[in-house]
């Protein structure tokens, strides 16, 4: 997103209480791209790249499509949209005065295809009008165009982006934004008429305006855009080849079906509507196996710290939930599990920990505010739970996938050193940043992730001295958690800070359920701790549950959460905490059932009720059954969309509940 685009959004959004000005939102519309290019298709059919973190290529900054009828342009407005079956093909159904047109968008590798089928033409000379602004190398200036007759090449230095069409192509340049327009009170129209009367503006602009003839018995026009940092000739050849091969609607649809079969499980046994979750997670995944947390909607860090990076917390939690679901239902995700393990091994720091965040395409360090382990001197700007989440996944990977992978074994041994370095003598992790990345202290959530990681390492097929040491540390954390218990509120605190308990409710403390279930396999969980877990989950879920007037309900992030409220007084509802609550209730149900505790059915019911809120078709699902990070009380989605973490939690929880239902049905028989 360029500065002038952000400022235009400020001008459009500054009086909207549900918008944070200067963002490139994806809360409406759908994504295509199961490789290393991620393209958003807005409800009006305009396309935009969110590909930079996945491929290092910026691609399309903004665009607009319309139909030229009788010499006049009818630009497309918002229209009905959906995915075509179980694919990543986006279908947009345009209807206007004198025309009906279906648009199909599919991203294959670094090629994006946009096909238009004119269903009700009323003018023999109808043409497609496309206005596309590229951002090679992330630039909006010092851009050049090369015209090749049937294609246009837009380039800066390293990246070159090519546009080609299925039939006769007429192109012209479009003048870049002027300084006066940036400073104006109103946003600049896109596209706009008129030029600057400079002979070079047609060739020194990132914006291409193209007219494409409709052709065929069913009038069709297709545009292909290709992103490249390689050979110019190869990029041009690919654009020409792909637009010719997939100019027919059926050819494009079959390519999308084939892509989905190759990239995703054909079926999701044991979980209804599981494909929507897997598709969302695949959209966010780079060829390295690492995932961005969500599409980057705030590139200027105006209202957040950015989302288009790989956080080891999010990514390892997603990897763990996918492993859990795959083992239960046989989704066939072995390659995903192995790729995650490789990526974590390659990105581990020398001290056995992992940094705050990295670029998913190559694992290089990304900008962040919790890279304390890479700085000289002591620093609390380190998120120790990220290291614990990765360690837990890798230890489980050794136990259930490949115990002989020596590189992973070495990585887990080093991770144990990194964990121990952050563990204090009282059995709690040292003062660090929290999972929500907005405060420091000694957190219950961090302790829970340490308990799970230590227990997972203790169960891994490693040397006795390693597993024994991990078991001892797990026991220390288990006992250390007593210091975080708030006796007069019958639950665990958010954190311990300067010797005082911060007793606010915190959704991240729901991690205690999974941590104790892992620990139970190592050393058991006594009745006293079980009672505390029952009380903690009951109080936390009930205390964070919000059912405002409007179409949604679910769990807030933590008590009095102030972030991104706008003019709303109460904390917003988050999909990750709602899904987390369902999974935690399920995990506690299993612990209680194993102990013969009579509260097990209660938590089964809690898990099912919370899961319904984030299921496909549920109130917390967005367009295309995606899960936005947050919602305002009136049902307006906000922030990163889709967010990968809740999709993975939902998939794992749904498979577990379905498996439990089947087991109980067999028992009744």
C-alpha positions in Angstrom: 0.0 0.0 0.0 1.4 3.3 -1.0 1.2 6.4 1.1 -1.1 8.2 -1.3 -3.5 5.2 -1.2 -3.4 5.2 2.6 -4.1 8.9 2.7 -7.0 8.4 0.3 -8.4 5.8 2.6 -8.0 8.3 5.5 -10.1 10.7 3.6 -12.8 8.1 2.8 -12.9 6.5 6.3 -12.2 9.2 8.8 -15.9 9.6 9.8 -16.7 5.9 9.9 -16.6 4.6 13.5 -16.1 1.0 12.2 -13.0 1.8 10.1 -9.5 2.6 11.1 -8.2 5.0 8.5 -5.3 4.2 6.3 -5.7 0.4 6.1 -6.0 -2.1 3.1 -8.9 -4.2 4.5 -9.8 -7.7 3.5 -12.8 -8.2 5.7 -15.0 -8.1 2.6 -14.2 -10.2 -0.5 -12.4 -13.4 -1.1 -8.8 -14.6 -1.7 -7.3 -16.8 -4.3 -3.8 -18.3 -4.3 -2.7 -21.7 -2.9 1.0 -21.2 -3.9 3.2 -18.2 -3.2 0.9 -15.5 -4.7 -2.1 -14.3 -2.7 -4.7 -12.1 -4.5 -7.7 -10.5 -2.9 -10.9 -10.1 -5.0 -13.1 -7.4 -3.6 -16.9 -7.5 -3.9 -16.7 -5.1 -6.9 -14.3 -7.5 -8.6 -11.1 -5.4 -8.2 -8.0 -7.4 -7.4 -5.0 -6.6 -5.2 -1.9 -8.5 -4.2 -1.1 -9.5 -0.6 1.8 -11.6 -2.0 4.9 -9.8 -0.8 5.5 -11.8 2.4 5.0 -15.1 0.6 7.1 -14.5 -2.5 9.0 -11.2 -2.0 7.0 -9.7 -5.0 4.5 -6.9 -4.6 2.4 -7.2 -7.7 -0.9 -5.3 -8.0 -1.5 -2.4 -5.7 -5.1 -1.6 -6.8 -7.3 -2.2 -9.8 -10.8 -1.6 -11.2 -12.8 -3.3 -13.9 -15.8 -2.3 -16.0 -17.6 -2.7 -19.3 -17.5 -0.2 -22.2 -21.0 0.0 -23.7 -21.8 2.4 -26.5 -18.6 4.3 -25.7 -19.4 4.8 -22.0 -17.7 2.9 -19.2 -19.8 1.2 -16.6 -17.5 0.4 -13.7 -18.4 -2.6 -11.7 -20.0 -2.1 -8.2 -20.2 -4.5 -5.3 -21.8 -7.8 -6.3 -22.5 -11.3 -5.0 -19.5 -13.5 -4.6 -18.6 -17.1 -3.7 -16.0 -19.7 -4.1 -16.6 -22.2 -6.9 -17.2 -25.5 -5.1 -14.2 -26.7 -3.0 -11.6 -24.6 -4.9 -9.9 -21.2 -4.6 -11.7 -19.9 -7.6 -13.6 -16.7 -6.9 -16.8 -16.1 -8.8 -18.3 -12.6 -8.8 -21.7 -12.0 -10.4 -22.0 -8.5 -11.9 -25.3 -7.1 -13.0 -26.0 -3.6 -14.3 -28.0 -1.5 -16.7 -27.7 -3.4 -20.0 -25.3 -6.1 -19.0 -24.8 -9.2 -16.9 -21.3 -10.5 -16.5 -19.6 -13.3 -14.5 -16.0 -12.9 -13.3 -13.8 -15.8 -12.4 -10.5 -15.3 -10.5 -7.8 -17.9 -10.0 -4.2 -17.7 -8.9 -1.9 -20.4 -10.2 1.6 -20.1 -9.0 2.6 -16.5 -9.8 0.0 -16.1 -12.5 -3.4 -14.6 -11.7 -6.2 -15.1 -14.2 -9.3 -12.9 -14.3 -11.9 -14.1 -16.8 -15.1 -12.4 -17.7 -18.1 -14.0 -19.4 -20.6 -11.6 -20.8 -24.0 -13.2 -20.4 -26.3 -10.4 -21.5 -24.5 -8.1 -23.9 -26.7 -5.4 -25.4 -24.1 -3.7 -27.6 -22.0 -5.4 -30.3 -18.9 -3.3 -29.5 -18.9 -4.2 -25.7 -15.3 -4.2 -24.4 -13.7 -4.9 -21.1 -12.0 -1.9 -19.4 -9.2 -2.7 -16.9 -7.3 -0.2 -14.9 -4.4 -1.9 -13.0 -1.8 -0.3 -10.8 1.3 -2.3 -10.2 3.9 -1.8 -7.5 7.1 -3.6 -8.6 9.6 -3.8 -5.8 7.0 -2.1 -3.6 7.5 1.2 -5.5 5.0 3.8 -6.7 7.6 6.0 -8.5 10.4 5.6 -11.0 8.3 2.9 -12.7 8.6 2.1 -16.4 6.3 0.4 -18.9 7.3 -1.7 -21.9 4.5 -2.3 -24.5 4.7 -5.5 -26.5 1.5 -5.3 -28.5 -0.3 -8.2 -26.8 1.3 -7.6 -23.3 2.5 -4.8 -21.0 5.5 -5.1 -18.8 5.7 -2.9 -15.7 9.1 -2.8 -14.0 11.3 -1.0 -11.5 14.6 -2.8 -10.8 14.3 -6.4 -9.7 10.6 -7.1 -10.0 8.8 -7.0 -13.3 5.0 -7.6 -13.6 3.4 -8.5 -16.9 -0.2 -8.1 -18.1 -1.5 -10.0 -21.1 -5.0 -10.5 -22.5 -6.8 -13.3 -24.4 -7.8 -11.1 -27.4 -6.9 -7.7 -28.9 -5.4 -5.5 -26.3 -5.4 -1.7 -26.5 -3.4 0.0 -23.7 -2.5 3.5 -22.5 -0.8 4.9 -19.5 -2.4 6.6 -16.6 -0.7 9.6 -14.9 0.5 8.9 -11.3 -1.1 10.8 -8.4 -0.1 14.5 -8.3 1.1 16.3 -5.2 -2.0 18.5 -5.3 -4.3 15.5 -5.2 -2.4 14.0 -2.2 -3.0 17.3 -0.3 -6.6 17.7 -1.4 -9.4 17.2 1.1 -11.2 14.6 -1.0 -9.8 11.2 -2.2 -8.5 11.0 -5.8 -10.8 9.2 -8.2 -9.4 5.9 -9.6 -9.1 5.9 -12.5 -9.2 9.6 -13.3 -9.5 11.4 -16.6 -6.9 13.6 -18.1 -3.2 13.7 -18.0 -0.4 16.1 -17.1 0.4 16.9 -20.8 3.8 15.3 -20.4 4.9 13.2 -23.3 6.6 10.6 -21.0 3.7 10.0 -18.5 2.3 7.1 -20.5 5.5 5.1 -20.1 6.6 6.3 -16.6 3.6 5.3 -14.6 2.7 2.1 -12.6 -0.9 2.3 -13.9 -2.0 0.5 -17.0 -5.4 1.2 -18.6 -6.3 -1.6 -21.1 -9.3 -2.3 -23.3 -9.9 -6.0 -24.2 -12.3 -7.3 -26.8 -14.8 -9.9 -25.9 -14.6 -12.9 -28.2 -16.3 -16.3 -28.8 -19.8 -17.7 -28.9 -20.1 -16.9 -25.2 -18.3 -13.5 -25.2 -15.3 -13.9 -23.0 -12.3 -11.7 -22.1 -9.5 -12.9 -19.9 -6.5 -11.0 -18.3 -3.4 -12.7 -16.9 -0.9 -11.0 -14.7 2.4 -12.6 -13.9 4.9 -11.5 -11.1 8.5 -12.2 -11.7 12.0 -11.3 -10.6 13.7 -13.5 -13.2 14.2 -13.5 -16.9 12.0 -11.0 -18.8 11.4 -13.4 -21.6 10.2 -16.1 -19.3 7.7 -13.8 -17.7 6.3 -12.6 -21.0 6.1 -16.2 -22.3 4.3 -17.4 -19.2 1.8 -14.6 -19.3 1.0 -15.3 -23.0 0.9 -19.0 -22.5 -1.3 -18.9 -19.5 -3.8 -16.4 -20.8 -4.1 -18.5 -24.0 -4.5 -21.8 -22.2 -7.1 -20.6 -19.7 -9.0 -18.1 -21.7 -11.9 -20.5 -21.8 -14.2 -20.6 -18.8 -14.2 -24.4 -18.5 -10.4 -24.5 -18.8 -10.0 -22.0 -16.0 -12.4 -23.9 -13.8 -10.7 -27.2 -14.4 -7.4 -25.7 -13.6 -8.8 -24.5 -10.3 -10.2 -27.9 -9.5 -6.9 -29.6 -10.3 -5.0 -27.1 -8.1 -7.3 -27.8 -5.2 -6.9 -31.5 -5.6 -3.1 -31.1 -5.7 -2.8 -28.7 -2.7 -5.6 -29.8 -0.4 -7.2 -33.0 0.8 -10.0 -34.1 -1.5 -12.1 -34.9 1.5 -12.2 -34.0 5.2 -13.4 -37.1 6.9 -14.5 -36.8 10.5 -15.3 -33.1 10.3 -18.1 -31.3 8.4 -17.1 -28.3 6.3 -13.4 -28.8 7.1 -12.4 -27.7 3.6 -13.1 -24.0 4.4 -10.6 -24.1 7.2 -7.9 -25.9 5.2 -8.4 -23.5 2.3 -7.9 -20.5 4.6 -4.7 -22.0 6.0 -3.4 -22.9 2.6 -4.0 -19.3 1.4 -1.7 -18.0 4.1 1.0 -20.6 3.6 4.3 -20.1 1.8 6.1 -22.9 -0.1 8.5 -23.0 2.9 5.6 -24.4 5.0 5.5 -21.2 7.2 2.3 -19.1 7.3 1.6 -15.5 7.7 -0.7 -14.7 10.6 -3.1 -13.0 8.2 -3.1 -10.8 5.1 -1.3 -7.5 5.7 -4.0 -4.9 6.2 -2.0 -2.3 8.0 1.4 -1.9 6.2 2.1 1.5 7.8 1.6 0.1 11.4 -0.9 2.8 12.0 -3.3 0.8 14.1 -1.3 -2.4 14.7 2.1 -3.9 14.4 1.4 -5.6 11.1 0.2 -9.1 10.3 2.0 -10.3 7.1 4.7 -12.1 9.0 5.3 -15.6 10.5 4.9 -15.5 14.3 6.3 -18.7 15.8 3.4 -18.7 18.3 0.7 -18.6 15.7 2.5 -20.9 13.3 3.5 -23.6 15.8 0.0 -23.6 17.3 -1.5 -24.0 13.9 0.9 -26.8 13.1 0.0 -28.5 16.3 -3.7 -28.3 15.7 -3.3 -29.6 12.2 -1.2 -32.5 13.4 -3.9 -33.2 16.0 -6.7 -33.1 13.4 -4.7 -35.1 10.8 -3.9 -37.9 13.3 -7.6 -38.2 14.2 -9.1 -38.1 10.7 -6.4 -38.9 8.2 -6.3 -35.7 6.2 -3.0 -36.6 4.5 -1.0 -33.5 5.7 2.3 -35.3 6.2 4.1 -32.9 3.9 2.7 -29.9 5.8 3.9 -31.4 9.1 7.4 -32.1 7.8 7.7 -28.6 6.2 6.8 -27.0 9.5 9.5 -29.0 11.3 12.1 -28.1 8.8 11.3 -24.4 8.9 11.5 -24.3 12.7 14.9 -26.2 12.7 16.2 -23.7 10.1 15.1 -20.6 12.0 16.1 -21.5 15.6 18.6 -19.1 17.2 21.9 -20.2 18.6 20.6 -20.0 22.2 17.8 -22.5 21.4 15.0 -19.9 21.2 13.1 -18.4 18.3 12.8 -14.7 17.4 9.6 -12.6 17.4 8.8 -13.0 13.8 10.3 -13.8 10.4 9.5 -13.6 6.7 7.7 -16.8 5.7 9.3 -17.2 2.3 12.9 -17.4 3.5 12.9 -17.3 7.3 14.9 -14.1 7.5 14.4 -11.8 10.5 11.4 -9.5 10.1 10.7 -6.2 11.8 9.4 -6.7 15.4 9.4 -5.4 18.9 10.2 -8.5 20.8 13.7 -9.5 19.4 15.3 -9.1 22.8 17.3 -12.3 22.4 19.1 -10.8 19.5 20.0 -7.6 21.3 23.0 -7.0 23.5 22.2 -6.8 27.2 19.2 -8.1 29.2 15.8 -7.4 27.8 12.2 -8.4 28.7 11.3 -7.8 25.1 11.1 -11.5 24.3 8.0 -13.7 24.0 9.0 -17.0 25.6 5.7 -18.6 24.8 6.7 -18.6 21.1 9.7 -20.8 21.9 7.6 -23.1 24.1 4.9 -23.5 21.3 7.5 -24.5 18.8 9.2 -26.9 21.2 5.9 -28.6 22.0 5.2 -29.1 18.3 8.6 -30.5 17.5 8.6 -32.9 20.4 5.2 -34.1 19.4 6.4 -34.4 15.8 9.2 -36.7 17.0 6.8 -38.8 19.0 4.1 -39.4 16.4 5.6 -38.7 12.9 9.4 -39.2 12.7 11.4 -40.0 15.8 14.6 -40.5 13.8 14.8 -37.1 12.3 18.2 -36.1 13.7 17.9 -32.4 12.8 14.6 -32.1 14.7 16.1 -34.1 17.6 18.9 -31.6 17.8 16.5 -28.7 17.6 14.4 -30.0 20.5 17.5 -30.5 22.7 18.6 -26.9 22.0 15.0 -25.7 22.7 15.2 -27.3 26.1 18.2 -25.2 26.8 16.4 -22.1 25.7 13.4 -22.9 27.9 15.5 -23.6 30.9 17.3 -20.3 30.5 13.9 -18.5 30.9 12.7 -20.6 33.9 13.2 -19.1 37.3 13.8 -21.0 40.5 10.2 -20.7 41.6 9.0 -22.7 38.6 7.6 -19.8 36.6 9.1 -18.2 33.4 10.9 -15.0 33.8 9.4 -11.6 33.1 8.7 -11.4 29.3 6.1 -10.1 26.9 2.7 -11.8 26.7 0.8 -13.6 23.9 -1.2 -10.5 23.2 2.0 -8.5 22.8 0.8 -5.6 24.8 2.3 -6.0 28.3 5.2 -7.6 30.2 5.2 -9.7 33.3 5.2 -13.3 34.5 2.2 -14.7 32.7 -0.1 -17.7 33.4 -0.3 -18.3 29.7 3.5 -18.4 29.3 3.7 -20.8 32.2 1.1 -23.0 30.6 3.0 -23.2 27.3 6.2 -24.1 29.3 4.3 -26.8 31.1 3.1 -28.2 27.8 6.5 -28.0 26.1 8.3 -29.6 29.0 5.8 -32.4 29.1 5.9 -33.0 25.4 9.7 -33.2 25.5 9.4 -35.6 28.4 7.3 -37.9 26.1 9.5 -37.6 23.1 11.7 -40.4 21.9 14.9 -38.7 23.1 17.8 -39.7 25.4 16.8 -40.5 29.1 18.8 -37.6 30.5 16.9 -35.2 28.2 13.4 -36.6 29.0 14.2 -36.8 32.7 15.3 -33.2 32.8 12.2 -32.1 30.9 10.0 -34.1 33.3 11.7 -32.3 36.3 11.1 -28.9 34.8 7.5 -29.8 34.0 7.0 -30.7 37.6 8.5 -27.4 38.7 6.2 -25.4 36.5 3.2 -27.5 37.6 4.0 -26.6 41.2 4.9 -23.0 40.4 1.4 -22.3 39.0 0.2 -22.2 42.6 1.7 -18.7 42.9 -0.7 -17.5 40.2 -3.9 -18.7 41.8 -6.3 -16.0 42.9 -8.1 -17.7 45.8 -10.9 -15.1 46.3 -11.9 -15.3 42.6 -11.3 -19.1 42.2 -9.2 -18.8 39.1 -5.7 -18.1 37.8 -4.4 -14.5 37.4 -3.4 -12.9 34.1 0.2 -12.3 35.4 2.4 -11.7 38.3 4.0 -8.2 38.1 6.3 -6.8 40.7 5.1 -9.3 43.2 1.4 -8.4 42.7 -1.2 -10.5 41.0 -3.0 -8.9 38.1 -6.3 -10.7 38.5 -8.0 -9.7 35.3 -9.6 -12.4 33.2 -7.5 -13.5 30.3 -8.5 -15.7 27.4 -4.9 -16.9 26.8 -5.0 -18.7 30.2 -7.3 -21.2 28.5 -4.1 -22.8 27.4 -3.9 -24.3 30.9 -6.3 -27.1 29.8 -4.1 -28.4 27.0 -1.0 -28.0 29.1 -2.4 -30.1 31.9 -3.7 -32.8 29.5 -0.2 -33.1 28.1 1.3 -33.1 31.7 -1.2 -35.8 32.7 0.5 -38.2 30.4 3.8 -37.7 32.2 3.0 -37.4 35.8 -0.8 -37.2 36.3 -3.0 -34.4 37.6 -4.3 -34.6 41.1 -7.9 -33.9 42.2 -7.1 -30.5 43.7 -5.6 -29.2 40.4 -8.6 -30.6 38.5 -11.0 -28.7 40.7 -9.0 -25.5 40.1 -9.1 -26.1 36.3 -12.8 -26.6 36.4 -13.3 -23.4 38.4 -10.8 -21.4 36.2 -12.5 -22.4 32.9 -15.9 -21.8 34.2 -15.1 -18.4 35.6 -13.0 -17.3 32.6 -15.5 -18.5 29.9 -18.4 -17.0 31.7 -16.6 -13.8 32.5 -15.3 -13.1 29.0 -18.5 -14.2 27.2 -20.3 -11.4 25.6 -23.8 -11.5 24.0 -24.4 -7.9 22.9 -27.5 -6.7 21.1 -26.8 -7.7 17.5 -26.0 -10.7 15.4 -22.9 -12.0 17.2 -21.7 -13.4 20.5 -18.5 -15.0 21.8 -15.4 -14.4 24.0 -13.5 -11.2 24.4 -9.7 -11.4 24.5 -9.2 -10.3 28.1 -10.9 -8.2 30.7 -11.2 -4.5 29.8 -9.3 -5.1 26.5 -9.1 -1.5 25.0 -7.6 -2.4 21.6 -9.4 -1.3 18.3 -12.7 -0.5 20.0 -13.4 2.7 18.1 -16.5 4.3 19.7 -17.5 1.0 21.3 -17.3 0.9 25.1 -17.0 -2.8 25.6 -14.2 -5.1 24.5 -14.6 -6.6 21.0 -15.3 -10.3 20.4 -12.4 -12.3 19.1 -12.6 -15.5 17.0 -9.4 -16.9 18.4 -10.5 -16.7 22.0 -13.9 -18.1 21.1 -12.4 -21.1 19.3 -9.8 -21.4 22.1 -12.6 -21.6 24.6 -14.2 -24.5 22.7 -10.9 -26.4 22.5 -10.0 -25.8 26.1 -13.5 -27.0 27.3 -13.0 -30.1 25.1 -9.5 -30.8 26.6 -10.8 -30.4 30.1 -13.7 -32.7 29.3 -11.1 -35.4 28.4 -9.2 -34.8 31.6 -12.3 -35.0 33.7 -13.7 -38.1 31.9 -10.4 -39.9 32.5 -10.7 -39.1 36.2 -14.4 -40.0 36.4 -15.3 -36.5 37.2 -19.0 -35.7 36.9 -18.4 -32.3 35.3 -17.2 -33.8 32.0 -20.6 -33.6 30.3 -20.9 -29.9 31.2 -17.6 -29.1 29.4 -18.7 -31.2 26.4 -21.7 -28.9 26.1 -19.6 -25.8 26.5 -17.3 -26.9 23.8 -20.1 -27.6 21.4 -21.9 -24.3 22.1 -18.7 -22.2 21.6 -17.7 -24.1 18.5 -21.1 -23.4 16.8 -20.1 -19.7 16.8 -17.0 -20.2 14.7 -18.3 -23.0 12.5 -18.9 -22.4 8.8 -22.2 -20.6 8.6 -21.8 -19.4 12.2 -22.2 -15.8 13.3 -18.4 -15.2 13.6 -17.7 -16.3 10.0 -17.1 -13.8 7.3 -17.2 -13.9 3.5 -16.3 -17.3 2.1 -16.5 -18.7 5.6 -13.3 -16.9 6.7 -12.7 -16.1 10.3 -11.8 -12.4 10.9 -9.8 -11.7 14.0 -12.3 -9.5 15.7 -15.9 -8.2 15.5 -17.6 -5.1 16.7 -20.9 -5.6 18.6 -23.0 -4.7 15.5 -21.4 -7.6 13.6 -18.9 -5.6 11.6 -15.7 -7.7 11.1 -12.4 -6.1 11.8 -8.6 -6.7 11.5 -6.8 -9.5 9.8 -9.1 -11.7 7.6 -8.7 -14.6 7.4 -6.7 -15.2 10.6 -5.1 -18.6 10.5 -5.0 -19.5 14.2 -8.8 -19.8 14.8 -9.3 -21.8 11.6 -6.8 -24.4 12.9 -8.3 -24.5 16.4 -11.8 -24.9 14.9 -10.7 -27.8 12.7 -9.0 -29.7 15.6 -11.9 -29.1 17.9 -14.5 -30.2 15.4 -12.6 -33.4 14.6 -12.3 -34.2 18.3 -16.0 -33.6 19.0 -17.0 -35.6 16.0 -14.8 -38.5 17.1 -16.2 -38.3 20.6 -19.8 -38.4 19.2 -19.0 -41.5 17.1 -17.4 -43.2 20.1 -20.4 -42.5 22.3 -22.7 -43.8 19.5 -20.8 -47.0 19.3 -21.0 -47.4 23.1 -24.8 -46.9 23.0 -25.1 -49.6 20.5 
